[in-house]
Amino acid sequence: MKHQVKTTWKGNMAFEAIVNELPVVMDASPEHGGANQGPRPKELLLAAVTGCTGMDVVAILKKMQVELESFQMMVEADVTEDHPKHYTRMHLIYEFKGKNLDKAKLEKAVALSQDKYCGVSYMFKKFLEFTYEIRIVE
């Protein structure tokens, strides 16, 4: 199996990637020659990890019959000062909101995503320190 993405330069620092037949525009900030028309590529990696693990967690919790009022994730990554600038550490916060949420089920769903299903987390763990925490908002 292979994944394929086609990316086309749109002028200045903007690029459009076609991902699963959907456009994703990336651009640089004005101070780096862009027009801020889209996210930076490196930050899209952070979005990818939250999307990957988030889909896993929602699917697992659905099978466990856990009903959420809301679910969000925040991820922070440390970036090197020198080029090539890259992530060295990443911390992901899972924040669940709902009534009478079973903490053990939330922990199991997150652990299954992190340890078995999320390929994006798996790749990151190969080259950086990756940590996470779970928060429950009543």
Sequence and secondary structure as in RCSB ss.txt:
>XXXX:A:sequence
MKHQVKTTWKGNMAFEAIVNELPVVMDASPEHGGANQGPRPKELLLAAVTGCTGMDVVAILKKMQVELESFQMMV
EADVTEDHPKHYTRMHLIYEFKGKNLDKAKLEKAVALSQDKYCGVSYMFKKFLEFTYEIRIVE
>XXXX:A:secstr
     EEEEEETTEEEEEETTEEEEE   GGGT    S  HHHHHHHHHHHHHHHHHHHHHHHTT   SEEEEEE
EEEE SSSS  EEEEEEEEEEE SS  HHHHHHHHHHIIIII HHHHHHHTTSEEEEEEEEE 
